[in-house]
Amino acid sequence: MNFEALRTAALAWAAARKPAVVVEVAVARGSVPRETGTRMLVTADAVLGTIGGGHLE
């Protein structure tokens, strides 16, 4: 998911006063599913984007 799509969703959720967090890969070492800077947006009932799946999410 690209940054603009996450930004648009974040702004819409903020306008609706729906709490959300941005999860971002800050450091990646070795073999990893996604690179540094990858982001996802998470609310209590929705997830947009992915940081790699599995136990990371």
Backbone as CSV, one residue per row, in Angstrom:
resi,resn,N_x,N_y,N_z,CA_x,CA_y,CA_z,C_x,C_y,C_z
1,MET,0.857,-1.174,0.000,0.000,0.000,0.000,0.896,1.228,0.000
2,ASN,0.584,2.187,-0.844,1.441,3.362,-0.943,1.138,4.392,0.150
3,PHE,2.076,5.293,0.336,1.973,6.295,1.393,0.717,7.138,1.260
4,GLU,0.375,7.533,0.057,-0.794,8.412,-0.138,-2.091,7.719,0.286
5,ALA,-2.211,6.425,0.019,-3.406,5.683,0.444,-3.488,5.613,1.968
6,LEU,-2.352,5.368,2.627,-2.335,5.343,4.097,-2.653,6.727,4.656
7,ARG,-2.095,7.756,4.047,-2.335,9.135,4.492,-3.813,9.494,4.366
8,THR,-4.420,9.153,3.244,-5.837,9.444,3.022,-6.711,8.754,4.070
9,ALA,-6.424,7.485,4.333,-7.188,6.746,5.343,-6.967,7.342,6.730
10,ALA,-5.734,7.678,7.054,-5.428,8.258,8.366,-6.167,9.576,8.571
11,LEU,-6.205,10.407,7.559,-6.920,11.681,7.662,-8.424,11.465,7.818
12,ALA,-8.971,10.515,7.084,-10.409,10.226,7.191,-10.740,9.693,8.580
13,TRP,-9.913,8.778,9.080,-10.170,8.230,10.414,-9.998,9.297,11.488
14,ALA,-9.027,10.174,11.335,-8.838,11.259,12.304,-10.047,12.193,12.298
15,ALA,-10.566,12.502,11.112,-11.750,13.366,11.009,-12.965,12.720,11.673
16,ALA,-13.025,11.382,11.614,-14.126,10.647,12.233,-13.828,10.332,13.709
17,ARG,-12.705,10.820,14.193,-12.264,10.604,15.583,-12.110,9.115,15.905
18,LYS,-11.633,8.360,14.909,-11.382,6.927,15.077,-9.899,6.738,15.403
19,PRO,-9.577,6.252,16.596,-8.171,6.070,16.962,-7.456,5.105,16.020
20,ALA,-6.223,5.437,15.678,-5.414,4.595,14.796,-3.948,4.797,15.136
21,VAL,-3.140,3.817,14.785,-1.696,3.925,14.943,-1.027,3.573,13.629
22,VAL,0.137,4.174,13.405,0.972,3.834,12.263,2.090,2.940,12.766
23,VAL,2.265,1.801,12.120,3.362,0.896,12.437,4.361,1.013,11.301
24,GLU,5.629,1.252,11.635,6.655,1.437,10.608,7.882,0.605,10.941
25,VAL,8.446,-0.031,9.926,9.700,-0.748,10.103,10.801,0.305,10.178
26,ALA,11.417,0.435,11.358,12.443,1.456,11.566,13.836,0.943,11.218
27,VAL,14.102,-0.324,11.499,15.407,-0.919,11.239,15.181,-2.336,10.736
28,ALA,15.916,-2.722,9.724,15.836,-4.087,9.200,17.252,-4.636,9.064
29,ARG,17.458,-5.821,9.615,18.777,-6.470,9.525,18.584,-7.885,9.011
30,GLY,19.485,-8.307,8.177,19.419,-9.669,7.661,18.290,-9.840,6.670
31,SER,17.798,-11.065,6.580,16.717,-11.393,5.654,15.376,-11.018,6.291
32,VAL,14.703,-10.049,5.711,13.425,-9.568,6.248,12.391,-9.487,5.124
33,PRO,11.092,-9.627,5.462,10.064,-9.610,4.418,9.820,-8.229,3.814
34,ARG,10.094,-7.152,4.564,9.859,-5.793,4.063,11.015,-4.895,4.462
35,GLU,11.223,-3.828,3.712,12.357,-2.949,3.939,12.048,-1.851,4.956
36,THR,13.096,-1.210,5.427,12.963,-0.080,6.335,12.058,0.976,5.702
37,GLY,11.173,1.539,6.512,10.255,2.562,6.021,8.890,2.033,5.630
38,THR,8.734,0.714,5.567,7.432,0.124,5.256,6.447,0.459,6.370
39,ARG,5.233,0.826,6.010,4.239,1.241,7.003,2.918,0.491,6.847
40,MET,2.186,0.429,7.970,0.813,-0.048,7.959,0.030,0.798,8.950
41,LEU,-1.260,0.900,8.746,-2.148,1.682,9.594,-3.116,0.710,10.260
42,VAL,-3.264,0.824,11.590,-4.063,-0.141,12.349,-5.067,0.588,13.237
43,THR,-6.323,0.118,13.210,-7.358,0.571,14.143,-7.848,-0.661,14.893
44,ALA,-8.807,-0.471,15.769,-9.351,-1.602,16.521,-10.001,-2.640,15.615
45,ASP,-10.498,-2.207,14.441,-11.210,-3.145,13.574,-10.767,-3.128,12.112
46,ALA,-9.604,-2.550,11.833,-9.133,-2.497,10.445,-7.609,-2.438,10.384
47,VAL,-7.079,-2.954,9.288,-5.641,-2.896,9.019,-5.474,-2.514,7.556
48,LEU,-4.646,-1.510,7.298,-4.312,-1.129,5.923,-2.814,-1.264,5.748
49,GLY,-2.413,-1.945,4.701,-0.995,-2.159,4.459,-0.507,-3.394,5.198
50,THR,0.798,-3.632,5.102,1.413,-4.781,5.769,2.884,-4.478,6.016
51,ILE,3.406,-5.023,7.097,4.842,-4.908,7.351,5.526,-6.254,7.174
52,GLY,4.795,-7.242,6.706,5.427,-8.503,6.407,4.653,-9.744,6.793
53,GLY,3.608,-9.604,7.577,2.780,-10.755,7.933,3.325,-11.539,9.101
54,GLY,2.756,-12.707,9.292,3.182,-13.591,10.375,3.032,-12.968,11.742
55,HIS,3.943,-13.296,12.656,3.861,-12.799,14.028,4.120,-11.297,14.135
56,LEU,4.630,-10.667,13.064,4.847,-9.214,13.075,3.527,-8.465,13.134
57,GLU,2.459,-9.072,12.635,1.159,-8.415,12.604,0.211,-9.084,13.567
